Amino acid sequence: MDQLKPSPPNSSPLTPISFIERAATVYADCPSIIYHSATYTWSETYRRCLKIASSLLSLGIRRRDVVSVVAPNIPAMYELHFAIPMAGAILNTVNLRLDSRTISVVLRHAESKLVFVDYQSESVVLEALSLFPETSPRPRLVLIAEDGESSTILKPGFVAHYDTVLSNGDPNFDWVRPETEFDPLTLNYTSGTTSSPKGAVHSHRGTFIVAMDGLIEWSVPKEAVYLWTLPMFHANGWGLTWGMAAAGGTNVCLRKFDAAIIYAAIHKYHVTHMCGAPVVLNMLANIPGGKPLENPVYILTAGAPPPAAVLFRTESLGFVVSHGYGLTETGGLVVCCTWKNKWNKFPATERARLKARQGVRTPGMTAVDVIDEETGKSVKRDGKTLGEVVLRGGCVMLGYLKDADGTAKAMKNGWFFTGDVAVMHPDGYLEIKDRSKDVIISGGENLSSVEVESVLYSHPAVNEAAVVARPDEFWGETPCAFVSLKEGLKEKPTEKEVVEYCRERMPRFMVPRTVVFKEELPKTSTGKIQKFVLRDAAKAMGPSKMSRL
């Protein structure tokens, strides 16, 4: 057969932005977004996104400019997931839990040209911009006003209101298609680092794959009702911001929530699907007087293995829990504990043990393996031999922004190296056992112990510091600091004083919830601190009691 080549009819770039264009035709009159008393249809949402995109061009935004968003799960946040790429720009959603110092680092590193700011984050963003060096150009700001409010008076530092940007737009705008499917679509930061931020860049193609992959793996039906309990700034809601448009689903937006608000929304809107870290499962399972649901609600969890007891309590209330694994670098879940019908016959404790495993590759991933660091070969499938999780597939990031060395270290020998340590079970399901980079997962947020330690070491009374994860009833894990103090101190700091010192210098979710003073930290013969000893000590303390951030 003669060699055939790609041609324009068969090589149009894949992009998840096309999902909303189709939804506006197929699901035109179906609800797209529900927020308080407001309901939008898919045709309305599509027109709103086009208007915002056209206004972005009027504001000087050009192809590949970075446009940031600092907002909770409100309609504007959802619309901007489409509108910003429709203008040819790169979407950067910023973690709401970050402090002004870290937001400043992120915006400077991203070279953001424009930032959409929710009114509740106004002060922290303005403070972040005040920390820019005088020589650094500052992004312009657009204010997203309080729910139901609109104002023509601009506050200092802002160039426009969201409503104004919307009203000035063209609903017939011909949105900017990617030139290739490898054009960048999103820029997501792995953590709130102040030294070397890692911005994972994802392409239109990769995001298209992960969005469709999630719908297939989770068996999301057409016109599902999805409750936004997962922050959209978390890897763009694991790709489900775009996925819900493909499914023609209804997005029920929540600015903030607790267990009572979630249960009320489930009953009021007939919710069928939701996502969240295990902390959300724990919240739902422990609500006082919780009653079983009238209809099952499918909930996808990731970020840390859900404890078996929490799984059991959550499912006894009528939630159908699925467990997966992904990273900022994959844009969504790429490993899921795909359920086998025969497992339903097992006792509840065994079902929970199986479901706590991360699982197998999703249909859209090419390959997932656990390999030996020294040999580079697959570990034994015995559920005991440790190795590093490696991934290969279209939804793996393009690389880290402005970090060629970091990209090269993470992507080598045909694999993306996650830094997560796991075992492979005989049935081909993997289970993560540790974090080789000492990452602590608190409420679904990844935080580096090294960053917390660097702040502790800056305390004038601290001699040595090591931070490990301690189980927490509410957040899953929280930072636990082991500290030795300098000799000859006239006045030794208290645990509360050390915590306050950290709180003034880092995002709240990174602040140690426990500080343990020791005369000397355990070390190896070469002088390295033995963190595994400290991890065991933190676990032996038992879970901290409902420590709120």
MARRO-801513 format. One record per residue (C-alpha): residue in one letter; x, y, z. Coordinates in steps of 0.001 Angstrom, whole numbers, padded with zeros to 6 digits, always signed. Layout:
REM residues N
AXYZ
...
This chain:
REM residues 549
M+000000+000000+000000
D+001291+003449-000882
Q+002347+005623+002030
L-000569+007871+002956
K+000016+011146+004741
P-002053+013406+006999
S-004100+016022+005186
P-006342+018899+006314
P-009558+016822+006312
N-008101+014266+008753
S-005675+016277+010863
S-007625+019131+012409
P-006188+019799+015878
L-008008+018130+018744
T-009179+020611+021377
P-011636+020288+024279
I-012925+023774+023452
S-014876+022171+020628
F-017028+020384+023219
I-018976+023522+024110
E-019582+024377+020447
R-021221+020977+020015
A-023085+021251+023324
A-024645+024524+022170
T-026238+022603+019286
V-027063+019223+020843
Y-027985+020422+024338
A-028971+024005+023435
D-031896+024319+025848
C-030516+021996+028525
P-029131+023516+031734
S-025372+024025+031666
I-024796+025913+034927
I-026889+026271+038064
Y-025783+028724+040725
H-028155+029786+043492
S-031296+030981+041686
A-029599+031441+038294
T-029710+028818+035568
Y-027972+029026+032178
T-028448+026812+029142
W-025637+025448+026988
S-026492+027852+024161
E-026353+030766+026611
T-023055+029620+028117
Y-021516+029217+024670
R-022528+032766+023695
R-021223+034150+026989
C-017866+032450+026435
L-017637+033852+022907
K-018357+037347+024183
I-015692+037140+026866
A-013155+035738+024381
S-013750+038561+021925
S-013400+041123+024715
L-010071+039602+025719
L-008749+040456+022257
S-010007+044009+022742
L-008025+044121+025977
G-004877+043288+024036
I-004639+039572+024780
R-002908+037653+022006
R-002177+034033+021154
R-000117+032285+023870
D-000490+035081+026404
V-001126+033735+029903
V-004392+034805+031532
S-004811+033854+035195
V-007938+033295+037274
V-008219+033529+041044
A-011775+032413+041823
P-013809+029656+043488
N-016279+027354+041746
I-018585+030046+040387
P-020040+030424+036858
A-017308+032877+035819
M-014620+030337+036714
Y-016326+027730+034546
E-016849+030115+031620
L-013224+031235+031653
H-012074+027633+031127
F-013488+028017+027625
A-013314+031763+027002
I-009589+032216+027660
P-008485+029454+025244
M-011104+030709+022751
A-009043+033901+022588
G-005951+031823+021823
A-004556+032478+025310
I-003264+030055+027945
L-005417+029448+031014
N-003751+029602+034438
T-005995+028867+037426
V-004459+029878+040751
N-004901+027957+043993
L-007144+029962+046328
R-005304+028627+049381
L-002033+030338+048471
D-000806+033423+050279
S+000090+036705+048573
R+003800+035907+048475
T+003274+032661+046612
I+000666+034120+044260
S+003166+036853+043417
V+005778+034242+042501
V+003304+032324+040343
L+002078+035392+038442
R+005615+036605+037802
H+006850+033194+036700
A+003852+032752+034388
E+004259+036302+033037
S+000515+036646+033298
K-000909+039492+031215
L-004357+039616+032820
V-005866+038248+036033
F-009556+037663+036693
V-010013+038151+040444
D-012992+037144+042537
Y-013984+039887+044979
Q-013114+037695+047982
S-009514+037384+046714
E-009146+041069+045851
S-006904+041998+048788
V-004549+039014+048499
V-004023+039605+044764
L-003390+043318+045229
E-000874+042436+047939
A+000728+039924+045559
L+001181+042605+042903
S+002705+044985+045442
L+005478+042423+045929
F+006499+042607+042253
P+009912+044207+041682
E+009617+047686+040181
T+011150+046430+036925
S+008640+043605+036511
P+005536+044337+034422
R+002334+043788+036371
P-000724+042072+034934
R-003945+044007+034617
L-006884+042968+036772
V-010550+042258+036060
L-012837+042093+039087
I-015507+039422+039428
A-018070+041184+041605
E-020024+039767+044511
D-022837+037424+043550
G-025727+039384+042073
E-023913+042695+042223
S-022698+044867+039380
S-020924+048191+039579
T-019686+050771+037127
I-017187+052157+039628
L-013759+050619+039161
K-011607+050016+042192
P-007954+051080+042053
G-005789+048520+040282
F-008608+047109+038118
V-009217+047788+034437
A-012710+046306+034149
H-015493+044329+035772
Y-016367+040836+034584
D-019888+041940+033654
T-018455+044762+031541
V-016096+042415+029733
L-019076+040168+029052
S-021452+042901+027872
N-018858+044399+025501
G-018233+041111+023709
D-019359+039724+020361
P-021641+036645+020619
N-020787+035763+016988
F-017032+035848+017575
D-015063+033322+015477
W-012983+031840+018259
V-009260+031275+017825
R-008498+027648+016978
P-005129+026151+017953
E-002607+026052+015122
T-001605+022543+016187
E-003063+020253+018813
F+000211+020550+020717
D-000355+024269+021258
P-000417+025029+025012
L-003868+025276+026580
T-003248+025412+030334
L-000502+026265+032793
N-000978+024648+036207
Y+001405+024908+039135
T+002237+021783+041094
S+002487+023493+044477
G+002834+026848+046155
T+006600+027004+046024
T+008526+030227+046616
S+011860+029150+045176
S+011441+027113+042011
P+007769+026981+040994
K+006895+024175+038620
G+004353+025169+036032
A+003078+022162+034097
V+002097+023103+030541
H-000640+021029+028889
S-001611+020940+025226
H-005028+021020+023590
R-004507+017396+022559
G-003546+016187+026025
T-006444+018004+027656
F-008879+016621+025070
I-007673+013101+025869
V-007868+013414+029652
A-011340+014989+029489
M-012741+012211+027301
D-010811+009589+029260
G-012452+010648+032499
L-015940+010368+031026
I-015249+006880+029703
E-013543+005516+032820
W-016191+006942+035131
S-019043+005968+032771
V-020550+009452+032904
P-023927+009437+031103
K-025329+012200+028948
E-026893+015058+030870
A-025374+014037+034214
V-025816+016500+037085
Y-022364+017278+038425
L-021808+019016+041779
W-018614+021076+041903
T-017096+020091+045247
L-013670+019636+043603
P-011911+022991+043097
M-011682+023898+039421
F-008178+025170+040127
H-007150+021566+040905
A-005831+020473+037504
N-008889+022179+035985
G-011227+019978+037938
W-009399+016865+036671
G-010498+017787+033147
L-014198+017623+034011
T-014701+021333+033345
W-014493+020451+029659
G-015808+016916+030078
M-019189+018093+031328
A-019635+020049+028098
A-018919+016915+026077
A-021544+015030+028094
G-024044+017885+028029
G-024153+017707+031810
T-025361+020255+034323
N-022710+022009+036411
V-023973+022856+039881
C-021551+025510+041146
L-020748+026140+044802
R-018746+029080+046100
K-018125+027224+049347
F-019511+024116+050950
D-019742+021864+053944
A-021498+018540+054438
A-024910+020141+055015
I-024624+022266+051854
I-023586+019213+049813
Y-026500+017104+051023
A-028919+019981+050411
A-027613+020434+046859
I-027827+016698+046166
H-031503+016653+047130
K-032429+019970+045493
Y-030725+019433+042120
H-030859+015609+041923
V-027068+015393+041723
T-025679+012253+040087
H-021897+012852+040182
M-019274+014696+042219
C-015544+014567+042956
G-013276+015339+045861
A-010297+014384+047955
P-010838+011796+050726
V-011398+014728+053094
V-014723+015291+051313
L-015682+011644+051812
N-014846+011958+055483
M-016965+015102+055705
L-019955+013350+054145
A-019563+010201+056228
N-019411+012040+059544
I-022314+014446+059254
P-024489+014128+062375
G-027693+012281+061704
G-026706+011406+058155
K-029384+009419+056334
P-028974+007200+053256
L-029525+008940+049926
E-032741+008413+047996
N-030732+007781+044820
P-027076+006776+044402
V-024495+009514+043852
Y-021266+008593+042088
I-018231+010162+043713
L-014691+010033+042335
T-011887+010506+044850
A-008142+010929+044475
G-005199+012682+046121
A-004625+010019+048765
P-005910+006482+049378
P-009272+006758+051134
P-009213+004912+054490
A-011226+001700+054406
A-013422+002818+057306
V-014292+006068+055533
L-015070+004190+052316
F-017372+001839+054168
R-019272+004655+055914
T-019568+006727+052728
E-020906+003860+050636
S-023333+002824+053372
L-024995+006234+052874
G-025606+005568+049171
F-022479+007011+047555
V-020770+004875+044918
V-017081+005603+045343
S-014441+005308+042610
H-010754+005814+043370
G-008113+007161+041004
Y-004651+008649+040729
G-003216+011509+038755
L-000908+014490+039002
T-000807+018091+037922
E+001581+016847+035241
T-001110+014560+033780
G-003968+017062+033914
G-006334+014556+035476
L-006688+010946+036548
V-004663+008455+034521
V-004910+005464+036859
C-008205+004237+038294
C-009224+001330+040479
T-011511-000038+037798
W-014057-002168+039594
K-014685-005823+038784
N-018177-007197+039311
K-016872-010297+041048
W-015491-008094+043837
N-019041-007213+044867
K-019298-010687+046409
F-016444-009972+048832
P-016975-008789+052424
A-017123-005019+052924
T-013668-004853+054499
E-012093-006651+051534
R-013960-004458+049048
A-012664-001371+050826
R-009093-002734+050773
L-009281-003357+047039
K-010870+000024+046339
A-008122+001844+048274
R-005601+000779+045632
Q-004812+003242+042835
G-005523+000660+040103
V-004751+000337+036397
R-004232+002737+033499
T-007253+004496+032077
P-008234+003748+028453
G-006526+006893+027170
M-003147+006146+028739
T-000566+004248+026711
A+001286+002583+029574
V+001696+002673+033350
D+004337+000718+035221
V+006248+000429+038474
I+009969+000094+037795
D+013104-000554+039772
E+015186+002620+040019
E+018506+000825+039506
T+017642-001649+036748
G+014903+000306+034991
K+012887-002902+034748
S+009385-003654+035991
V+009199-004768+039615
K+007771-008144+040548
R+003988-008273+040667
D+003971-009479+044242
G+002422-006538+046062
K+005640-006145+048058
T+008503-005002+045817
L+008809-001228+045751
G+009501+000843+042648
E+008706+004199+041067
V+005484+004850+039184
V+006153+005808+035557
L+003653+006915+032926
R+003421+007227+029162
G+000507+008742+027271
G-000917+011687+025375
C-002150+013554+028444
V+001302+013830+030026
M+002333+017488+030129
L+004460+019136+027454
G+006922+020040+030189
Y+007651+022512+032973
L+007599+026187+032026
K+011115+027709+031985
D+012574+024571+033548
A+014402+022483+030958
D+016409+020643+033618
G+013315+019750+035628
T+011557+018563+032481
A+014544+016424+031455
K+014759+014818+034893
A+011065+013982+034952
M+010743+012836+031327
K+013428+010379+030287
N+013846+006944+028711
G+010380+007218+027189
W+008652+007662+030555
F+007379+010373+032864
F+008788+009652+036310
T+006240+010584+038978
G+008460+010342+042046
D+005805+008163+043716
V+006808+004817+045164
A+004422+001894+044696
V+004008-001847+044429
M+002344-003834+041663
H-000095-006506+042745
P-000392-009887+040990
D-003624-008773+039292
G-001861-005800+037653
Y-003271-003142+039993
L-000737-000758+041491
E-000788+000655+044994
I+001200+003698+046117
K+003174+003150+049308
D+005170+006336+049762
R+006248+009628+048266
S+009861+009633+047238
K+009860+013436+047288
D+008360+013528+050783
V+005167+015074+049501
I+002431+015475+052101
I-001160+015377+050848
S-003407+017593+052941
G-007014+017888+051822
G-005953+016900+048299
E-003226+019578+048219
N+000332+018402+047584
L+002893+020187+049719
S+006620+019619+049939
S+008158+018951+053341
V+011363+020572+052096
E+009600+023909+051688
V+008190+023789+055212
E+011579+022790+056572
S+013234+025753+054870
V+010965+028127+056808
L+011557+026274+060082
Y+015285+026486+059564
S+014957+030267+059287
H+013695+030442+062878
P+016507+031814+065055
A+016006+029127+067711
V+015840+026084+065408
N+018888+023864+065010
E+017438+021065+062893
A+014014+020419+061423
A+012298+017603+059588
V+008682+017522+058431
V+006623+014400+057775
A+002949+013589+057382
R+000752+012924+060386
P-002678+011354+059886
D-005516+013826+060335
E-009185+012976+060786
F-010335+015832+058571
W-007552+016560+056048
G-006134+013052+055629
E-002611+014257+056366
T-001121+017397+057891
P+002509+018478+058343
C+004172+017327+061556
A+007461+019062+062388
F+010214+017493+064468
V+012552+020180+065719
S+015765+020332+067729
L+016694+023679+069263
K+019995+025486+069451
E+021988+025192+072640
G+022254+028021+075120
L+018855+029569+074472
K+017693+031867+077253
E+014067+031343+076249
K+012826+028359+074263
P+009909+028827+071851
T+006656+027005+072471
E+004846+024858+069928
K+002296+027646+069437
E+005020+030211+068769
V+006663+028016+066121
V+003315+027469+064423
E+002626+031224+064410
Y+006105+031862+063001
C+005329+029520+060094
R+001858+030947+059560
E+003351+034364+058902
R+005673+032979+056232
M+003760+030391+054209
P+000286+029442+052983
R-001929+028226+055806
F-002314+024712+054425
M+001473+024242+054638
V+001755+025272+058290
P+002658+022378+060646
R-000265+021380+062837
T+002064+019545+065205
V+005515+020543+066450
V+007559+018015+068420
F+010716+019175+070183
K+013564+016656+070415
E+017091+016942+071747
E+018431+015405+068548
L+016833+014081+065363
P+017614+010481+064350
K+020306+010195+061683
T+022018+007645+059497
S+025738+006948+059737
T+026296+009558+057038
G+024418+012233+058949
K+021128+012169+057027
I+017932+012555+059044
Q+015993+009294+059164
K+012571+010432+058080
F+011134+006937+058150
V+011728+006878+061922
L+009927+010193+062261
R+007057+009026+060053
D+006552+006062+062361
A+006604+008393+065346
A+004006+010677+063746
K+001765+007723+062930
A+002116+006440+066489
M+000638+009702+067757
G-002578+008773+066004
P-004638+011109+063843
S-004927+014705+064910
K-008484+015650+065782
M-010363+017586+063116
S-007641+020181+062614
R-009208+022921+060480
L-007104+025227+058325
